[in-house]
Amino acid sequence: MISMLQATIFIGELLGAMTLGPLSDIYGRRPVTNAANSMIFVAGLGTAFATNFWSLVALRVIVGVGIGGLSVSFDLLSEMTHPSARGKQMLGQQYYWTAGGLLCSFFYVIVNGWWRGLVFLSCLPPMTAGVLFAMYGTESLEWLESQGRTEDRLREEAWIANFEGVEWEEEEEKVKEVVVRERGRSEGEGDRINLIHPGAAAQVGHNTHNPAKILWGRKFRGQLLCMMMTWFGFGFLYYGLVFLTTRLFSDGGGGEADTKGGIDISSIAINSLSELVGTSLVYFTIDKTGRRTAQLVAYSLTSVFLLLLPYVGSGAALTILTCLTRIAIMAASSVTWLHTPEILATEVRGTGHSTCNAMARIGAGVCPFMVNSASIEAVGCGMAAVGGMVVFAVYKLPEKLEENDKMIKRKRQEEEIELESLSI
């Protein structure tokens, strides 16, 4: 029954990632984020009051769907952040991931292991965040512009200016002039029009394009597959390391027993806190190292540490090495979250990012079958091999969006030439 409950979360996350991401490219980031937040805290609260097993399963699936759509909120924040500040701004969000895990541990102590109380308290932070976003969150200005909805963008900018205490009346005409100039440049040169949404393209006489068609097109397919490989490996390695750490520090798993069910709670807690170190390392260096280099180094170190884990024995050496591995994978995965939306154009960002997020869910769902059944040596070698695959995939990715822009532009030009030849 426990295994089924764990599986339902991953199934829900997979469904949410595959549906809510594409919907955000059609209807916008804000409504989809509101929907995801609502599913998490409404179904989460319902879980605390579930009356039977199957109602519990259904509610956990809904929670999973909401969690699967959270990549949309990350896309929204990325689009609303200036490129010069995006690195630290987006990586700073990873601190909340670790803080959330520690907060759940604190709630567990408060309720003394009572699962209904733990679920109820764990719903309060996302409920608070969801309400605040519904009240004060705005739509992505970049997405609105990609849709050709200039007036809506201006209204959103006016609301933001008023909220920040900026005199909007003085800036409105300047913004309008910039928008008109940008749209004129797009129509005249054809460079920006290659990055905007199909609806906006149709307004200026261009052929419409399907985001999924662009992603799986001949020019972009290889890089999409590399991104999917990276995210599969990220999910496999991160959650696999969590399961492996629990196994290593449990009775018979290579670690010393603690009073909580034979698990060394103190060592696991130290490993969780080490994630803060991994996030901090990339937070302060990302603008100097770049996205690809940071991932290549961090995923490579993760693979090396995983190879060594089965052979260090127990005690302090094992704790230190697992902490180093946790630092490396947290640093790598944090940059992966930052890098992916940056190298996807606005019109396909929601679909592409959610597709990658779905691959991470698959990796996370698959890893327990190996980690919990194979020998420690085989687990270390297998996870290191996955890490090597990720290093290869990251190496094939571009550093910046502009490299993908050129490919999308060439793809569209080829399609337009093909359509013109068919119409003759």
HELIX and SHEET records of a PDB file:
HELIX    1   1 ILE A    2  TYR A   27  1                                  26    
HELIX    2   2 ARG A   29  ALA A   48  1                                  20    
HELIX    3   3 PHE A   53  GLY A   68  1                                  16    
HELIX    4   4 SER A   71  GLU A   79  1                                   9    
HELIX    5   5 PRO A   83  GLY A   92  1                                  10    
HELIX    6   6 GLN A   94  VAL A  111  1                                  18    
HELIX    7   7 TRP A  115  TYR A  136  1                                  22    
HELIX    8   8 LEU A  141  SER A  146  1                                   6    
HELIX    9   9 THR A  150  GLU A  164  1                                  15    
HELIX   10  10 TRP A  168  GLU A  189  1                                  22    
HELIX   11  11 ARG A  192  LEU A  195  5                                   4    
HELIX   12  12 PRO A  198  GLN A  203  1                                   6    
HELIX   13  13 PRO A  211  LEU A  215  1                                   5    
HELIX   14  14 ARG A  221  LEU A  248  1                                  28    
HELIX   15  15 ILE A  265  THR A  289  1                                  25    
HELIX   16  16 ARG A  291  LEU A  308  1                                  18    
HELIX   17  17 LEU A  309  TYR A  311  5                                   3    
HELIX   18  18 ALA A  316  GLU A  342  1                                  27    
HELIX   19  19 THR A  346  VAL A  371  1                                  26    
HELIX   20  20 ILE A  376  TYR A  395  1                                  20    
HELIX   21  21 LEU A  401  SER A  423  1                                  23    
END                                                                             
